Amino acid sequence: MNLEPLFCPYCGAEGSLEEMETSAMEIDGDLWLIYHWYCEQCQEQFDKVELSPLSIDDSDDDDLFDDDDDMER
Ligand SMILES: [Zn+2]
């Protein structure tokens, strides 16, 4: 997955972006990734925030537990 922007939103320069360290924040069980870029042309910095759910497989797994109480009588 390539999230890197193609050009600088400030000066429009292509290929001059330096990716910096990505920060991660956990808010309400979700993981937010904050990407930082630095433009070597105009020396501006900008961020991109991406929501990355911590538990994708965690949705309604209660239905799988519907085992009908089929015990021996
Ligand atoms: Zn720039």
N, CA, C, O and the ligand as a Tripos MOL2 file, in Angstrom:
@<TRIPOS>MOLECULE
protein
  293   291    74     0     0
PROTEIN
NO_CHARGES

@<TRIPOS>ATOM
      1 N           0.8550   -1.1940    0.0000 N.3       1 MET1
      2 CA          0.0000    0.0000    0.0000 C.3       1 MET1
      3 C           0.8940    1.2480    0.0000 C.2       1 MET1
      4 O           1.6870    1.4610    0.9170 O.2       1 MET1
      5 N           0.7500    2.0340   -1.0100 N.am      2 ASN2
      6 CA          1.5710    3.2290   -1.1210 C.3       2 ASN2
      7 C           0.7330    4.4730   -0.8840 C.2       2 ASN2
      8 O          -0.0750    4.8690   -1.7240 O.2       2 ASN2
      9 N           0.9400    5.0780    0.2730 N.am      3 LEU3
     10 CA          0.1490    6.2480    0.6430 C.3       3 LEU3
     11 C           0.8870    7.5380    0.3510 C.2       3 LEU3
     12 O           0.3730    8.6310    0.5870 O.2       3 LEU3
     13 N           2.0660    7.4040   -0.1520 N.am      4 GLU4
     14 CA          2.8940    8.5900   -0.3280 C.3       4 GLU4
     15 C           2.3120    9.5290   -1.3770 C.2       4 GLU4
     16 O           1.9960    9.0990   -2.4860 O.2       4 GLU4
     17 N           2.1700   10.7900   -1.0410 N.am      5 PRO5
     18 CA          1.6630   11.7540   -2.0240 C.3       5 PRO5
     19 C           2.6720   11.9370   -3.1540 C.2       5 PRO5
     20 O           3.8800   11.8240   -2.9470 O.2       5 PRO5
     21 N           2.1670   12.2150   -4.3300 N.am      6 LEU6
     22 CA          3.0470   12.3330   -5.4910 C.3       6 LEU6
     23 C           3.7500   13.6710   -5.5380 C.2       6 LEU6
     24 O           4.8680   13.7830   -6.0400 O.2       6 LEU6
     25 N           3.0920   14.6760   -5.0150 N.am      7 PHE7
     26 CA          3.7180   15.9990   -5.0610 C.3       7 PHE7
     27 C           3.3720   16.8090   -3.8180 C.2       7 PHE7
     28 O           2.4450   16.4760   -3.0810 O.2       7 PHE7
     29 N           4.1050   17.8370   -3.6080 N.am      8 CYS8
     30 CA          3.9310   18.6970   -2.4520 C.3       8 CYS8
     31 C           2.6720   19.5490   -2.6110 C.2       8 CYS8
     32 O           2.4860   20.1740   -3.6550 O.2       8 CYS8
     33 N           1.7990   19.5850   -1.5910 N.am      9 PRO9
     34 CA          0.5790   20.3950   -1.6750 C.3       9 PRO9
     35 C           0.8680   21.9000   -1.6030 C.2       9 PRO9
     36 O          -0.0050   22.7150   -1.8990 O.2       9 PRO9
     37 N           2.0750   22.2590   -1.2150 N.am     10 TYR10
     38 CA          2.3940   23.6840   -1.0790 C.3      10 TYR10
     39 C           2.9860   24.2630   -2.3510 C.2      10 TYR10
     40 O           2.5210   25.2860   -2.8540 O.2      10 TYR10
     41 N           4.0130   23.6050   -2.8690 N.am     11 CYS11
     42 CA          4.6850   24.1730   -4.0350 C.3      11 CYS11
     43 C           4.4930   23.3140   -5.2730 C.2      11 CYS11
     44 O           4.8650   23.7230   -6.3730 O.2      11 CYS11
     45 N           3.9110   22.1140   -5.1050 N.am     12 GLY12
     46 CA          3.6320   21.2680   -6.2570 C.3      12 GLY12
     47 C           4.8310   20.5120   -6.7920 C.2      12 GLY12
     48 O           4.7450   19.8800   -7.8450 O.2      12 GLY12
     49 N           5.9320   20.5670   -6.0960 N.am     13 ALA13
     50 CA          7.1270   19.8650   -6.5500 C.3      13 ALA13
     51 C           6.9350   18.3540   -6.4560 C.2      13 ALA13
     52 O           6.4180   17.8430   -5.4620 O.2      13 ALA13
     53 N           7.3510   17.6610   -7.4840 N.am     14 GLU14
     54 CA          7.2540   16.2120   -7.4640 C.3      14 GLU14
     55 C           8.5780   15.5910   -7.0700 C.2      14 GLU14
     56 O           9.6470   16.0890   -7.4210 O.2      14 GLU14
     57 N           8.4880   14.4930   -6.3330 N.am     15 GLY15
     58 CA          9.6880   13.7280   -6.0100 C.3      15 GLY15
     59 C          10.6130   14.3910   -5.0170 C.2      15 GLY15
     60 O          11.7610   13.9730   -4.8690 O.2      15 GLY15
     61 N          10.1390   15.4140   -4.3340 N.am     16 SER16
     62 CA         11.0010   16.0920   -3.3650 C.3      16 SER16
     63 C          10.5430   15.8630   -1.9410 C.2      16 SER16
     64 O          10.9310   16.5800   -1.0190 O.2      16 SER16
     65 N           9.7040   14.8440   -1.7780 N.am     17 LEU17
     66 CA          9.1230   14.6420   -0.4580 C.3      17 LEU17
     67 C           9.9230   13.6340    0.3470 C.2      17 LEU17
     68 O          10.2700   12.5520   -0.1280 O.2      17 LEU17
     69 N          10.1960   14.0160    1.5460 N.am     18 GLU18
     70 CA         10.9380   13.1620    2.4670 C.3      18 GLU18
     71 C           9.9700   12.6540    3.5180 C.2      18 GLU18
     72 O           9.3660   13.4420    4.2460 O.2      18 GLU18
     73 N           9.8200   11.3470    3.5980 N.am     19 GLU19
     74 CA          8.9080   10.8060    4.6030 C.3      19 GLU19
     75 C           9.6000   10.7800    5.9600 C.2      19 GLU19
     76 O          10.7330   10.3190    6.1000 O.2      19 GLU19
     77 N           8.8870   11.2840    6.9400 N.am     20 MET20
     78 CA          9.4410   11.3050    8.2880 C.3      20 MET20
     79 C           8.7830   10.2200    9.1160 C.2      20 MET20
     80 O           7.9630    9.4490    8.6180 O.2      20 MET20
     81 N           9.1440   10.1720   10.3580 N.am     21 GLU21
     82 CA          8.6610    9.1050   11.2200 C.3      21 GLU21
     83 C           7.1430    9.1730   11.3940 C.2      21 GLU21
     84 O           6.5810   10.2390   11.6430 O.2      21 GLU21
     85 N           6.5070    8.0410   11.2620 N.am     22 THR22
     86 CA          5.0540    7.9710   11.4120 C.3      22 THR22
     87 C           4.6770    7.8500   12.8770 C.2      22 THR22
     88 O           5.2590    7.0600   13.6220 O.2      22 THR22
     89 N           3.6920    8.6470   13.2780 N.am     23 SER23
     90 CA          3.1950    8.5460   14.6450 C.3      23 SER23
     91 C           1.9380    7.7010   14.6650 C.2      23 SER23
     92 O           1.2160    7.6220   13.6710 O.2      23 SER23
     93 N           1.6810    7.0760   15.7890 N.am     24 ALA24
     94 CA          0.4590    6.3020   15.9420 C.3      24 ALA24
     95 C          -0.2160    6.6900   17.2420 C.2      24 ALA24
     96 O           0.4310    6.8630   18.2750 O.2      24 ALA24
     97 N          -1.5330    6.8230   17.1680 N.am     25 MET25
     98 CA         -2.3090    7.1780   18.3440 C.3      25 MET25
     99 C          -3.4760    6.2330   18.4520 C.2      25 MET25
    100 O          -4.1200    5.9170   17.4510 O.2      25 MET25
    101 N          -3.7560    5.7780   19.6520 N.am     26 GLU26
    102 CA         -4.9250    4.9300   19.8290 C.3      26 GLU26
    103 C          -6.0370    5.7360   20.4720 C.2      26 GLU26
    104 O          -5.8800    6.2700   21.5700 O.2      26 GLU26
    105 N          -7.1800    5.8200   19.7670 N.am     27 ILE27
    106 CA         -8.3120    6.5860   20.2640 C.3      27 ILE27
    107 C          -9.5550    5.7030   20.1870 C.2      27 ILE27
    108 O          -9.9450    5.2480   19.1110 O.2      27 ILE27
    109 N         -10.1660    5.4700   21.3410 N.am     28 ASP28
    110 CA        -11.3960    4.6820   21.3860 C.3      28 ASP28
    111 C         -11.2670    3.3420   20.6760 C.2      28 ASP28
    112 O         -12.1920    2.9190   19.9830 O.2      28 ASP28
    113 N         -10.1550    2.6830   20.8340 N.am     29 GLY29
    114 CA         -9.9950    1.3540   20.2590 C.3      29 GLY29
    115 C          -9.5920    1.3550   18.7990 C.2      29 GLY29
    116 O          -9.4020    0.2950   18.2030 O.2      29 GLY29
    117 N          -9.4610    2.5380   18.2180 N.am     30 ASP30
    118 CA         -8.9990    2.6340   16.8360 C.3      30 ASP30
    119 C          -7.5660    3.1350   16.8160 C.2      30 ASP30
    120 O          -7.1330    3.8890   17.6880 O.2      30 ASP30
    121 N          -6.8630    2.7050   15.8190 N.am     31 LEU31
    122 CA         -5.4950    3.1600   15.6950 C.3      31 LEU31
    123 C          -5.4030    4.2030   14.5890 C.2      31 LEU31
    124 O          -5.7590    3.9410   13.4400 O.2      31 LEU31
    125 N          -4.9260    5.3740   14.9490 N.am     32 TRP32
    126 CA         -4.7560    6.4530   13.9770 C.3      32 TRP32
    127 C          -3.2800    6.5830   13.6470 C.2      32 TRP32
    128 O          -2.4390    6.7680   14.5270 O.2      32 TRP32
    129 N          -2.9920    6.4840   12.3810 N.am     33 LEU33
    130 CA         -1.6160    6.6570   11.9450 C.3      33 LEU33
    131 C          -1.4580    8.0460   11.3610 C.2      33 LEU33
    132 O          -2.2580    8.4840   10.5350 O.2      33 LEU33
    133 N          -0.4280    8.7260   11.7950 N.am     34 ILE34
    134 CA         -0.1720   10.0740   11.3000 C.3      34 ILE34
    135 C           1.1490   10.0660   10.5340 C.2      34 ILE34
    136 O           2.2260    9.9110   11.1100 O.2      34 ILE34
    137 N           1.0320   10.2350    9.2370 N.am     35 TYR35
    138 CA          2.2150   10.2560    8.3950 C.3      35 TYR35
    139 C           2.7050   11.6940    8.2530 C.2      35 TYR35
    140 O           1.9130   12.6250    8.1000 O.2      35 TYR35
    141 N           3.9940   11.8520    8.3050 N.am     36 HIS36
    142 CA          4.5770   13.1820    8.1740 C.3      36 HIS36
    143 C           5.4750   13.2220    6.9490 C.2      36 HIS36
    144 O           6.2770   12.3140    6.7260 O.2      36 HIS36
    145 N           5.3380   14.2640    6.1680 N.am     37 TRP37
    146 CA          6.2380   14.4590    5.0450 C.3      37 TRP37
    147 C           6.8670   15.8360    5.1010 C.2      37 TRP37
    148 O           6.3200   16.7810    5.6700 O.2      37 TRP37
    149 N           8.0020   15.9100    4.5070 N.am     38 TYR38
    150 CA          8.7580   17.1550    4.4880 C.3      38 TYR38
    151 C           9.1640   17.4180    3.0430 C.2      38 TYR38
    152 O           9.7180   16.5430    2.3780 O.2      38 TYR38
    153 N           8.8890   18.6090    2.5700 N.am     39 CYS39
    154 CA          9.2320   18.9460    1.1960 C.3      39 CYS39
    155 C          10.6090   19.6050    1.1470 C.2      39 CYS39
    156 O          10.8630   20.6070    1.8150 O.2      39 CYS39
    157 N          11.4700   19.0260    0.3540 N.am     40 GLU40
    158 CA         12.8290   19.5670    0.2630 C.3      40 GLU40
    159 C          12.8680   20.8400   -0.5790 C.2      40 GLU40
    160 O          13.8280   21.6080   -0.5100 O.2      40 GLU40
    161 N          11.8420   21.0560   -1.3590 N.am     41 GLN41
    162 CA         11.8230   22.2530   -2.2020 C.3      41 GLN41
    163 C          11.4500   23.5030   -1.4160 C.2      41 GLN41
    164 O          12.1780   24.4960   -1.4340 O.2      41 GLN41
    165 N          10.3230   23.4510   -0.7330 N.am     42 CYS42
    166 CA          9.8390   24.6610   -0.0560 C.3      42 CYS42
    167 C           9.9470   24.5580    1.4610 C.2      42 CYS42
    168 O           9.5760   25.4800    2.1870 O.2      42 CYS42
    169 N          10.4710   23.4000    1.9380 N.am     43 GLN43
    170 CA         10.6910   23.2030    3.3730 C.3      43 GLN43
    171 C           9.4100   23.2310    4.1940 C.2      43 GLN43
    172 O           9.4260   23.5100    5.3930 O.2      43 GLN43
    173 N           8.3040   22.9380    3.5250 N.am     44 GLU44
    174 CA          7.0520   22.8360    4.2740 C.3      44 GLU44
    175 C           6.8800   21.4090    4.7620 C.2      44 GLU44
    176 O           7.3870   20.4570    4.1680 O.2      44 GLU44
    177 N           6.1520   21.2930    5.8590 N.am     45 GLN45
    178 CA          5.8290   19.9910    6.4050 C.3      45 GLN45
    179 C           4.3380   19.7800    6.3490 C.2      45 GLN45
    180 O           3.5710   20.7200    6.5580 O.2      45 GLN45
    181 N           3.9180   18.5770    6.0750 N.am     46 PHE46
    182 CA          2.4830   18.3130    6.1270 C.3      46 PHE46
    183 C           2.2320   16.8970    6.6050 C.2      46 PHE46
    184 O           3.1220   16.0460    6.5790 O.2      46 PHE46
    185 N           1.0070   16.6620    7.0420 N.am     47 ASP47
    186 CA          0.6440   15.3870    7.6380 C.3      47 ASP47
    187 C          -0.4940   14.7530    6.8780 C.2      47 ASP47
    188 O          -1.2530   15.4210    6.1750 O.2      47 ASP47
    189 N          -0.5920   13.4620    7.0350 N.am     48 LYS48
    190 CA         -1.7770   12.7700    6.5640 C.3      48 LYS48
    191 C          -2.1870   11.7890    7.6500 C.2      48 LYS48
    192 O          -1.3700   11.0160    8.1520 O.2      48 LYS48
    193 N          -3.4610   11.8320    8.0040 N.am     49 VAL49
    194 CA         -3.9700   10.9740    9.0640 C.3      49 VAL49
    195 C          -4.7800    9.8450    8.4580 C.2      49 VAL49
    196 O          -5.6220   10.0590    7.5860 O.2      49 VAL49
    197 N          -4.5140    8.6610    8.9260 N.am     50 GLU50
    198 CA         -5.1520    7.4760    8.3560 C.3      50 GLU50
    199 C          -5.7180    6.6410    9.5030 C.2      50 GLU50
    200 O          -5.0160    6.3500   10.4720 O.2      50 GLU50
    201 N          -6.9680    6.2660    9.3890 N.am     51 LEU51
    202 CA         -7.5700    5.4100   10.4160 C.3      51 LEU51
    203 C          -7.3070    3.9530   10.0810 C.2      51 LEU51
    204 O          -7.6090    3.4830    8.9840 O.2      51 LEU51
    205 N          -6.7490    3.2640   11.0330 N.am     52 SER52
    206 CA         -6.4560    1.8590   10.8230 C.3      52 SER52
    207 C          -7.0290    1.0650   11.9840 C.2      52 SER52
    208 O          -6.4190    1.0180   13.0530 O.2      52 SER52
    209 N          -8.1860    0.4420   11.8020 N.am     53 PRO53
    210 CA         -8.8650   -0.2610   12.8900 C.3      53 PRO53
    211 C          -7.9810   -1.3490   13.4720 C.2      53 PRO53
    212 O          -7.3290   -2.0950   12.7400 O.2      53 PRO53
    213 N          -7.9660   -1.4310   14.7850 N.am     54 LEU54
    214 CA         -7.1060   -2.4010   15.4420 C.3      54 LEU54
    215 C          -7.5820   -3.8260   15.2220 C.2      54 LEU54
    216 O          -6.7740   -4.7400   15.0560 O.2      54 LEU54
    217 N          -8.8960   -4.0120   15.2200 N.am     55 SER55
    218 CA         -9.4250   -5.3720   15.1570 C.3      55 SER55
    219 C         -10.4770   -5.4650   14.0680 C.2      55 SER55
    220 O         -11.6480   -5.1660   14.3010 O.2      55 SER55
    221 N         -10.0710   -5.8700   12.9100 N.am     56 ILE56
    222 CA        -10.9900   -5.9400   11.7790 C.3      56 ILE56
    223 C         -11.9240   -7.1550   11.9040 C.2      56 ILE56
    224 O         -13.0930   -7.0970   11.5190 O.2      56 ILE56
    225 N         -11.3860   -8.2460   12.4450 N.am     57 ASP57
    226 CA        -12.1690   -9.4830   12.5330 C.3      57 ASP57
    227 C         -13.0630   -9.5070   13.7600 C.2      57 ASP57
    228 O         -13.6450  -10.5420   14.0840 O.2      57 ASP57
    229 N         -13.1770   -8.4000   14.4310 N.am     58 ASP58
    230 CA        -13.8390   -8.4050   15.7250 C.3      58 ASP58
    231 C         -15.3320   -8.0970   15.6370 C.2      58 ASP58
    232 O         -15.9930   -7.9340   16.6620 O.2      58 ASP58
    233 N         -15.8630   -8.0180   14.4260 N.am     59 SER59
    234 CA        -17.2660   -7.6610   14.2950 C.3      59 SER59
    235 C         -18.1750   -8.8650   14.4920 C.2      59 SER59
    236 O         -17.8650   -9.9740   14.0580 O.2      59 SER59
    237 N         -19.2710   -8.6340   15.1350 N.am     60 ASP60
    238 CA        -20.2830   -9.6340   15.5080 C.3      60 ASP60
    239 C         -19.8440  -11.1000   15.4800 C.2      60 ASP60
    240 O         -20.3990  -11.9010   14.7290 O.2      60 ASP60
    241 N         -18.8710  -11.4400   16.2780 N.am     61 ASP61
    242 CA        -18.4890  -12.8410   16.3860 C.3      61 ASP61
    243 C         -19.3700  -13.5780   17.3820 C.2      61 ASP61
    244 O         -19.1700  -14.7660   17.6340 O.2      61 ASP61
    245 N         -20.3440  -12.8750   17.9490 N.am     62 ASP62
    246 CA        -21.2540  -13.5250   18.8880 C.3      62 ASP62
    247 C         -22.1700  -14.5130   18.1770 C.2      62 ASP62
    248 O         -22.6240  -15.4870   18.7780 O.2      62 ASP62
    249 N         -22.4390  -14.2660   16.9110 N.am     63 ASP63
    250 CA        -23.3190  -15.1440   16.1590 C.3      63 ASP63
    251 C         -22.7080  -16.5260   15.9570 C.2      63 ASP63
    252 O         -23.4230  -17.5190   15.8230 O.2      63 ASP63
    253 N         -21.4050  -16.5790   15.9360 N.am     64 LEU64
    254 CA        -20.7390  -17.8570   15.7320 C.3      64 LEU64
    255 C         -20.8450  -18.7440   16.9590 C.2      64 LEU64
    256 O         -20.5690  -19.9430   16.9160 O.2      64 LEU64
    257 N         -21.2490  -18.1230   18.0460 N.am     65 PHE65
    258 CA        -21.3030  -18.8690   19.2910 C.3      65 PHE65
    259 C         -22.6950  -19.4320   19.5630 C.2      65 PHE65
    260 O         -23.0230  -19.7840   20.6960 O.2      65 PHE65
    261 N         -23.4910  -19.5110   18.5310 N.am     66 ASP66
    262 CA        -24.8820  -19.9270   18.6680 C.3      66 ASP66
    263 C         -24.9910  -21.4420   18.6030 C.2      66 ASP66
    264 O         -25.4940  -21.9900   17.6220 O.2      66 ASP66
    265 N         -24.5270  -22.1120   19.6300 N.am     67 ASP67
    266 CA        -24.4290  -23.5760   19.5190 C.3      67 ASP67
    267 C         -25.5980  -24.3090   20.1580 C.2      67 ASP67
    268 O         -25.4520  -25.4280   20.6500 O.2      67 ASP67
    269 N         -26.7500  -23.6700   20.1430 N.am     68 ASP68
    270 CA        -28.0380  -24.3630   20.3730 C.3      68 ASP68
    271 C         -28.2030  -25.1850   21.6400 C.2      68 ASP68
    272 O         -29.2020  -25.8910   21.7800 O.2      68 ASP68
    273 N         -27.2740  -25.1190   22.5460 N.am     69 ASP69
    274 CA        -27.4150  -25.8940   23.7880 C.3      69 ASP69
    275 C         -27.7150  -27.3610   23.5380 C.2      69 ASP69
    276 O         -28.5890  -27.9350   24.1880 O.2      69 ASP69
    277 N         -27.0120  -27.9620   22.6220 N.am     70 ASP70
    278 CA        -27.3190  -29.3280   22.2230 C.3      70 ASP70
    279 C         -26.6040  -30.3390   23.1280 C.2      70 ASP70
    280 O         -25.8280  -31.1740   22.6620 O.2      70 ASP70
    281 N         -26.8750  -30.2440   24.3830 N.am     71 MET71
    282 CA        -26.2060  -31.1460   25.3310 C.3      71 MET71
    283 C         -26.9350  -32.4850   25.4120 C.2      71 MET71
    284 O         -28.0620  -32.6220   24.9360 O.2      71 MET71
    285 N         -26.2860  -33.4490   26.0100 N.am     72 GLU72
    286 CA        -26.9350  -34.7230   26.2370 C.3      72 GLU72
    287 C         -28.0390  -34.5920   27.2780 C.2      72 GLU72
    288 O         -27.8680  -33.8960   28.2790 O.2      72 GLU72
    289 N         -29.1420  -35.2390   27.0550 N.am     73 ARG73
    290 CA        -30.2410  -35.0750   27.9920 C.3      73 ARG73
    291 C         -30.3170  -36.2260   28.9870 C.2      73 ARG73
    292 O         -31.1950  -36.2390   29.8500 O.2      73 ARG73
    293 ZN          6.9490   22.0000   -1.4330 Zn       74 ZN74
@<TRIPOS>BOND
     1     1     2 1
     2     2     3 1
     3     3     4 2
     4     3     5 am
     5     5     6 1
     6     6     7 1
     7     7     8 2
     8     7     9 am
     9     9    10 1
    10    10    11 1
    11    11    12 2
    12    11    13 am
    13    13    14 1
    14    14    15 1
    15    15    16 2
    16    15    17 am
    17    17    18 1
    18    18    19 1
    19    19    20 2
    20    19    21 am
    21    21    22 1
    22    22    23 1
    23    23    24 2
    24    23    25 am
    25    25    26 1
    26    26    27 1
    27    27    28 2
    28    27    29 am
    29    29    30 1
    30    30    31 1
    31    31    32 2
    32    31    33 am
    33    33    34 1
    34    34    35 1
    35    35    36 2
    36    35    37 am
    37    37    38 1
    38    38    39 1
    39    39    40 2
    40    39    41 am
    41    41    42 1
    42    42    43 1
    43    43    44 2
    44    43    45 am
    45    45    46 1
    46    46    47 1
    47    47    48 2
    48    47    49 am
    49    49    50 1
    50    50    51 1
    51    51    52 2
    52    51    53 am
    53    53    54 1
    54    54    55 1
    55    55    56 2
    56    55    57 am
    57    57    58 1
    58    58    59 1
    59    59    60 2
    60    59    61 am
    61    61    62 1
    62    62    63 1
    63    63    64 2
    64    63    65 am
    65    65    66 1
    66    66    67 1
    67    67    68 2
    68    67    69 am
    69    69    70 1
    70    70    71 1
    71    71    72 2
    72    71    73 am
    73    73    74 1
    74    74    75 1
    75    75    76 2
    76    75    77 am
    77    77    78 1
    78    78    79 1
    79    79    80 2
    80    79    81 am
    81    81    82 1
    82    82    83 1
    83    83    84 2
    84    83    85 am
    85    85    86 1
    86    86    87 1
    87    87    88 2
    88    87    89 am
    89    89    90 1
    90    90    91 1
    91    91    92 2
    92    91    93 am
    93    93    94 1
    94    94    95 1
    95    95    96 2
    96    95    97 am
    97    97    98 1
    98    98    99 1
    99    99   100 2
   100    99   101 am
   101   101   102 1
   102   102   103 1
   103   103   104 2
   104   103   105 am
   105   105   106 1
   106   106   107 1
   107   107   108 2
   108   107   109 am
   109   109   110 1
   110   110   111 1
   111   111   112 2
   112   111   113 am
   113   113   114 1
   114   114   115 1
   115   115   116 2
   116   115   117 am
   117   117   118 1
   118   118   119 1
   119   119   120 2
   120   119   121 am
   121   121   122 1
   122   122   123 1
   123   123   124 2
   124   123   125 am
   125   125   126 1
   126   126   127 1
   127   127   128 2
   128   127   129 am
   129   129   130 1
   130   130   131 1
   131   131   132 2
   132   131   133 am
   133   133   134 1
   134   134   135 1
   135   135   136 2
   136   135   137 am
   137   137   138 1
   138   138   139 1
   139   139   140 2
   140   139   141 am
   141   141   142 1
   142   142   143 1
   143   143   144 2
   144   143   145 am
   145   145   146 1
   146   146   147 1
   147   147   148 2
   148   147   149 am
   149   149   150 1
   150   150   151 1
   151   151   152 2
   152   151   153 am
   153   153   154 1
   154   154   155 1
   155   155   156 2
   156   155   157 am
   157   157   158 1
   158   158   159 1
   159   159   160 2
   160   159   161 am
   161   161   162 1
   162   162   163 1
   163   163   164 2
   164   163   165 am
   165   165   166 1
   166   166   167 1
   167   167   168 2
   168   167   169 am
   169   169   170 1
   170   170   171 1
   171   171   172 2
   172   171   173 am
   173   173   174 1
   174   174   175 1
   175   175   176 2
   176   175   177 am
   177   177   178 1
   178   178   179 1
   179   179   180 2
   180   179   181 am
   181   181   182 1
   182   182   183 1
   183   183   184 2
   184   183   185 am
   185   185   186 1
   186   186   187 1
   187   187   188 2
   188   187   189 am
   189   189   190 1
   190   190   191 1
   191   191   192 2
   192   191   193 am
   193   193   194 1
   194   194   195 1
   195   195   196 2
   196   195   197 am
   197   197   198 1
   198   198   199 1
   199   199   200 2
   200   199   201 am
   201   201   202 1
   202   202   203 1
   203   203   204 2
   204   203   205 am
   205   205   206 1
   206   206   207 1
   207   207   208 2
   208   207   209 am
   209   209   210 1
   210   210   211 1
   211   211   212 2
   212   211   213 am
   213   213   214 1
   214   214   215 1
   215   215   216 2
   216   215   217 am
   217   217   218 1
   218   218   219 1
   219   219   220 2
   220   219   221 am
   221   221   222 1
   222   222   223 1
   223   223   224 2
   224   223   225 am
   225   225   226 1
   226   226   227 1
   227   227   228 2
   228   227   229 am
   229   229   230 1
   230   230   231 1
   231   231   232 2
   232   231   233 am
   233   233   234 1
   234   234   235 1
   235   235   236 2
   236   235   237 am
   237   237   238 1
   238   238   239 1
   239   239   240 2
   240   239   241 am
   241   241   242 1
   242   242   243 1
   243   243   244 2
   244   243   245 am
   245   245   246 1
   246   246   247 1
   247   247   248 2
   248   247   249 am
   249   249   250 1
   250   250   251 1
   251   251   252 2
   252   251   253 am
   253   253   254 1
   254   254   255 1
   255   255   256 2
   256   255   257 am
   257   257   258 1
   258   258   259 1
   259   259   260 2
   260   259   261 am
   261   261   262 1
   262   262   263 1
   263   263   264 2
   264   263   265 am
   265   265   266 1
   266   266   267 1
   267   267   268 2
   268   267   269 am
   269   269   270 1
   270   270   271 1
   271   271   272 2
   272   271   273 am
   273   273   274 1
   274   274   275 1
   275   275   276 2
   276   275   277 am
   277   277   278 1
   278   278   279 1
   279   279   280 2
   280   279   281 am
   281   281   282 1
   282   282   283 1
   283   283   284 2
   284   283   285 am
   285   285   286 1
   286   286   287 1
   287   287   288 2
   288   287   289 am
   289   289   290 1
   290   290   291 1
   291   291   292 2
@<TRIPOS>SUBSTRUCTURE
     1 MET1         2 RESIDUE 1 A MET
     2 ASN2         6 RESIDUE 1 A ASN
     3 LEU3        10 RESIDUE 1 A LEU
     4 GLU4        14 RESIDUE 1 A GLU
     5 PRO5        18 RESIDUE 1 A PRO
     6 LEU6        22 RESIDUE 1 A LEU
     7 PHE7        26 RESIDUE 1 A PHE
     8 CYS8        30 RESIDUE 1 A CYS
     9 PRO9        34 RESIDUE 1 A PRO
    10 TYR10       38 RESIDUE 1 A TYR
    11 CYS11       42 RESIDUE 1 A CYS
    12 GLY12       46 RESIDUE 1 A GLY
    13 ALA13       50 RESIDUE 1 A ALA
    14 GLU14       54 RESIDUE 1 A GLU
    15 GLY15       58 RESIDUE 1 A GLY
    16 SER16       62 RESIDUE 1 A SER
    17 LEU17       66 RESIDUE 1 A LEU
    18 GLU18       70 RESIDUE 1 A GLU
    19 GLU19       74 RESIDUE 1 A GLU
    20 MET20       78 RESIDUE 1 A MET
    21 GLU21       82 RESIDUE 1 A GLU
    22 THR22       86 RESIDUE 1 A THR
    23 SER23       90 RESIDUE 1 A SER
    24 ALA24       94 RESIDUE 1 A ALA
    25 MET25       98 RESIDUE 1 A MET
    26 GLU26      102 RESIDUE 1 A GLU
    27 ILE27      106 RESIDUE 1 A ILE
    28 ASP28      110 RESIDUE 1 A ASP
    29 GLY29      114 RESIDUE 1 A GLY
    30 ASP30      118 RESIDUE 1 A ASP
    31 LEU31      122 RESIDUE 1 A LEU
    32 TRP32      126 RESIDUE 1 A TRP
    33 LEU33      130 RESIDUE 1 A LEU
    34 ILE34      134 RESIDUE 1 A ILE
    35 TYR35      138 RESIDUE 1 A TYR
    36 HIS36      142 RESIDUE 1 A HIS
    37 TRP37      146 RESIDUE 1 A TRP
    38 TYR38      150 RESIDUE 1 A TYR
    39 CYS39      154 RESIDUE 1 A CYS
    40 GLU40      158 RESIDUE 1 A GLU
    41 GLN41      162 RESIDUE 1 A GLN
    42 CYS42      166 RESIDUE 1 A CYS
    43 GLN43      170 RESIDUE 1 A GLN
    44 GLU44      174 RESIDUE 1 A GLU
    45 GLN45      178 RESIDUE 1 A GLN
    46 PHE46      182 RESIDUE 1 A PHE
    47 ASP47      186 RESIDUE 1 A ASP
    48 LYS48      190 RESIDUE 1 A LYS
    49 VAL49      194 RESIDUE 1 A VAL
    50 GLU50      198 RESIDUE 1 A GLU
    51 LEU51      202 RESIDUE 1 A LEU
    52 SER52      206 RESIDUE 1 A SER
    53 PRO53      210 RESIDUE 1 A PRO
    54 LEU54      214 RESIDUE 1 A LEU
    55 SER55      218 RESIDUE 1 A SER
    56 ILE56      222 RESIDUE 1 A ILE
    57 ASP57      226 RESIDUE 1 A ASP
    58 ASP58      230 RESIDUE 1 A ASP
    59 SER59      234 RESIDUE 1 A SER
    60 ASP60      238 RESIDUE 1 A ASP
    61 ASP61      242 RESIDUE 1 A ASP
    62 ASP62      246 RESIDUE 1 A ASP
    63 ASP63      250 RESIDUE 1 A ASP
    64 LEU64      254 RESIDUE 1 A LEU
    65 PHE65      258 RESIDUE 1 A PHE
    66 ASP66      262 RESIDUE 1 A ASP
    67 ASP67      266 RESIDUE 1 A ASP
    68 ASP68      270 RESIDUE 1 A ASP
    69 ASP69      274 RESIDUE 1 A ASP
    70 ASP70      278 RESIDUE 1 A ASP
    71 MET71      282 RESIDUE 1 A MET
    72 GLU72      286 RESIDUE 1 A GLU
    73 ARG73      290 RESIDUE 1 A ARG
    74 ZN74       293 GROUP 0 **** ****
